[in-house]
Amino acid sequence: MKPTPDDPDRHFRPHAPDRLFLPRDPDRLFLPPDDDLAPNRPGETLRTFLAEHPLDGPALLGARLLGRHPVQDDWRRRLAAESAVGAELERLGRGGWHVLHSLPLPPGSEISHLLIGPGGVFCLATEAVRGARVRADATDVRPGYGRRPQPYVRRTRQRAVRATYALTRGCGFPVPVRPVLVLVGPRHIEQLPEEQEAGAHCEPEVRLVAGAQAVTALGTLGGVLPPAAVDRIHTVARNRRTWNGL
């Protein structure tokens, strides 16, 4: 069982907005607690999975003695990575930025972090990667020799496209969302030259950064959104209903 399957993002197709879920004035919207995503902690989905599927004591010891790697180990590594990135993003609040965590994308995907502020809107995907050096192309990340490529770049781009559609639909004005892939673990990312990537498809370019602390550089960006637009986008993004029907 994986927390974020690929297929929901891959098969996403924009459709006509459902106006039942679109408030005419999002800035004045009162959100019921169940619909407000702002309280979500980094890695909220992973925390739920670990609580619902504990593996401790004899079962965990037995699995490791047999050389098995329980999926809970992967969840814990990813939770640690998302928590570290989330903590760094929270520091940007003094500069007029808002951050939301673990935004659900039906039927089974999510956005790790959504950063909204003077420099624009960023969809951040956090992945825990083993290996000091990794190689990335237009779709995949290759953690090292002998390890299977992972479609982290493609997934991050697809989620940003979905977020662009949802927020534009909800706000009533264009809200471009830029994808950022944060790899926690490697010290160096080798990226293919631009001309070898899939730029011909007019898809958003994915910014790759190594380490949680690197995301603070986004806080230096500005001149894209005025405060009123930042507030409205944040209000719309924190509403669970914004993400329904994608």
N, C-alpha and C positions, 0 to 999 in steps of 0.2 A: 504494500500500500504506500503510495507516494503522495505527499501533501499537495503537490502542484503538477498534475498531469499536463502533457503537452497539448493534447487534442483540443481542449476548449479554446485555446488561443489560436491554434492553427486553422480551425474551421470557422472562426468568427467572420461574420458578414454584417456590415451595418444595415439597418433597416429603419423604417419610418419611426420617429419617436412616439412613445405612448404618452400622450399629454395628461393622462390621469396622474402620472408621477412627477409632473413638472410644475413646481410652484411658480406663480406669476411673479412673485417678488421673493427670491431666495434669501435676500438680506434680512427679511423680517420673519423668516420661517422659524417657528418653534418646533424643535425636534423632540419627539418622544424619546426617552432613554434607550429604548430598544433599537431605534433607527440611527442613533448618533454613534458614529465610528471614531470620534475624537478620543474617547478613553482607551481605545485599543493600544496595548503595549506592543513593542517590537516582538515579532515572533508569536503573536497571539494564537495563530492556527497551530503552530508546533507545540505550544504549551498545552493546548487542548488535546492533541494527539498523544503527548507523553502522559497526560493525566488519565486518558481513556485506555491506554495500552501500556501499562507499566511493565517493566522487565527488570526486576531487582533480585537480589539474594541468590538462592540456588539456581534459579533458571538462567540468570545472567552469567553466573560463574560456569555453569555447564555448557552454555553456548560458546563461551570463549575458550574453554578447555578443548572443545571439539573443533576449534579453528573457525567458527562461524562469526559473522559480523552482523549482529542484530540491527535492524533498521532503526531502532531507538538510538544507537550510537550516532548514526547519520543525523537524526533529528536533533540530538544534543549539540553536535558540532554546528549545525545550521542555526540553532537557536542562539548559541554563543556569538556567532558571526552577526546575526541580525540585531542582537542586543547591543553589540559594540558599535555598529553603524548607526543604530537608532540613537544611542547616547551622544554621538558626535553631531548628528543632525539637530538634536534638541538644543544644542549650544547656539544654533543660529537664530534662535527666537529673538534675541536682543536686536538683531539687524532687520527686523520686519518680516522674517520668514515664519511660515507655518509648516509643520510636518505631521502627516498622518501615517499610521502603520497598519499593515495587514488588512488592506482593503480587498473585499471579496469580489472576484470576477467569476460569475457563474458559468458553467456548472461546478467547476472544481479547481479553479486557479485563483491567484491573488497577486496583488501588488505589494511588494515588501514594504516600500516606503514611497510616499508622494510628498515632494517638497514644493512649496508654493511661496513665491516671494518676489522681490523687485527684479530679479534676474530671469523670471519666467517660471514655468512648471516643469518639474523633472520627475520621471518615473524611475525609481531606483530598484534594481533587483540585486539582492545580496546572495552570494554563493560562497560556501566554504570549500576551498580547493586545496588538495594536498600537492606538494611539489613546489620547490623554490622558484622554478621558472616554468611558465606556461606559454603556449602559442595560441593565438586567436585569429580567426578569419571572419568572413562576413556572416557566418552562421554558428560556428562551433568554437568551443574552447578545448584544447588538447592539454590535459594536465601533465603529461609526461610520456616517455617511451613505454609502450605496452598497455597504456590505459585507453579506454574507449573515449572518443570525443563526446562532449556534452553540448547540447544545443542551447547553451545559455545565451549566446548573442541573439539568435533568432527569437527566442522566447521573450527576451527583454524588449526587442523591437516590437513584437506583436502586442505586448501588453501596453506599450506606449501608444500604439495606434488605437487600441480599444479605449484607453483613457482619454485620448483626444476626442474621440467620438462622443463618449459619455459626458464629458465636461462641456463640450461645445453645445450638445443637445440641452443640457441642463442650464447653462448660463445664458444662452441666446446670443452669444457672440463667439468668434473663433478662439479656441484655447489650444494652441499647439503644445504638445507635451513631448519633451525630449527624453530619450532613453539613456540611462546610465547603468552600467553593469559594474558592481563592486565585487572584486574577488578578494576574499580574506584568506590569507595563507601564503600565496606566492610573493616573492620579493621583486620579481620582474615579469612583465608581460611583453612578449614579442608579437607584434601585430603585422599582418601582411600589408604590403604597400597598397595605397589607396586604389591604384588602377586595377588591382587584382580582386577587389571586393565587388559586391553586387550593387554598385551605385547606379547601374542603369535602370533599376526598378523604381527610382525616385522614393525610396524608403528612407526613413530618418536614420541618420548615422548614430551608432551606439558609441557613447563615450565609455572607455574602459579605464578603471582606476584600480590600483592595488592597495589594499589596506583600508581599515575603517577611517583612519585619520585623514585620508586623502579627500574625503567628501566635503571637508570644511572649505575647500577651495571654491565650492559652488556659492558659498555665502558672500564672496567678493564680487559676484556678478550683479549687475543692476541695469537700469535704464530700459527695461522691457515692459513692466507692468506698474501702473500707478497704484497707490494704496487701496483705492476703492475697488479696483479689479481684483487685487489680491484677496480682499475680504470676501468678495462675492464668490470667487472660485473656491475659497476655503469652505464657505458655508455650503455650497453645492456638493463639494467633494466629501464632506463629512456625513452626508445624508445617505444612508444605506440604499434608499430607493433610487438614487442616481445611477447605481450600478446594476439595478434590476433590468432584465430584458435584453442584456447585451448578447 
